[in-house]
Amino acid sequence: MHNGRQFVSRPTPWECIMSRTLLTVRQFAEKHPAFTQGGLRWQIFHEKSNGLAESGAILRVGGKVLIDESRFFKWIDSQNGFSHMQEAA
């Protein structure tokens, strides 16, 4: 406490990045068998027209394509008319 205030520790941007689950297309399909590698690759190929690019769910590191698991499922929800703001209500 300082001057009657309590400081709240917030995660740094690096801690936020490190807490994300990033998976390759193969790893994602293995973890979530409802999604095939081919289906995921099709969505990634069309990411600019289907909203996936804006979701931030797809990252590229060198030649590797990674899927941010949490953001991908938020994108799936948004495609089905589900708002995560409703979740808090």
C-alpha positions in Angstrom: 0.0 0.0 0.0 1.2 3.5 -0.9 -0.6 6.7 0.2 -3.7 4.6 1.1 -3.8 2.9 -2.3 -3.4 -0.7 -2.9 -1.4 -1.7 -6.0 -2.9 -4.4 -8.1 -0.5 -6.5 -10.0 -1.5 -6.8 -13.7 0.1 -9.2 -16.1 2.6 -7.7 -18.5 2.0 -8.0 -22.2 4.6 -10.7 -22.4 2.8 -12.7 -19.6 -0.5 -12.3 -21.6 1.2 -13.7 -24.7 2.8 -16.6 -22.8 -0.5 -17.6 -21.3 -2.0 -18.1 -24.8 -2.4 -21.5 -26.2 -0.9 -21.5 -29.7 -1.2 -24.7 -31.8 -0.2 -25.7 -35.3 -2.9 -26.8 -37.6 -2.1 -30.5 -37.0 -2.0 -30.0 -33.2 -5.3 -28.1 -33.3 -7.0 -30.9 -35.3 -5.6 -33.6 -33.0 -6.8 -31.7 -29.9 -10.2 -30.9 -31.4 -11.2 -33.7 -33.8 -14.3 -31.9 -34.9 -12.0 -29.8 -37.0 -10.0 -31.5 -39.8 -6.7 -30.2 -41.0 -8.1 -29.6 -44.5 -11.1 -27.7 -43.1 -8.8 -25.5 -40.9 -6.5 -24.9 -43.9 -9.5 -23.9 -46.0 -10.6 -21.4 -43.3 -7.1 -20.0 -43.0 -6.8 -19.7 -46.8 -10.0 -17.6 -46.8 -9.2 -15.7 -43.6 -9.5 -12.3 -45.2 -13.1 -12.9 -46.4 -14.5 -14.9 -43.5 -13.4 -12.6 -40.6 -10.8 -15.0 -39.3 -8.0 -12.5 -40.1 -9.6 -9.7 -38.0 -10.1 -12.1 -35.1 -6.4 -12.4 -34.5 -6.7 -16.2 -34.2 -4.1 -16.9 -36.9 -0.4 -16.0 -36.4 2.5 -16.6 -38.7 6.0 -17.2 -37.4 8.4 -17.7 -40.3 6.7 -20.3 -42.4 4.7 -21.8 -39.5 1.0 -21.0 -39.1 -0.3 -21.0 -35.5 -3.8 -20.9 -34.2 -4.6 -19.0 -31.0 -7.1 -21.5 -29.5 -9.1 -19.0 -27.5 -9.5 -16.5 -30.3 -10.4 -19.2 -32.8 -13.3 -20.3 -30.6 -14.4 -16.7 -30.1 -14.4 -16.4 -33.9 -16.5 -19.6 -34.2 -19.0 -18.1 -31.7 -19.1 -14.8 -33.6 -19.9 -16.7 -36.8 -22.9 -18.3 -35.1 -24.3 -15.1 -33.7 -23.0 -15.6 -30.1 -21.5 -12.5 -28.5 -19.1 -13.0 -25.6 -20.6 -9.9 -24.1 -23.8 -11.9 -23.6 -21.8 -14.5 -21.6 -21.1 -12.0 -18.8 -24.8 -11.2 -18.5 
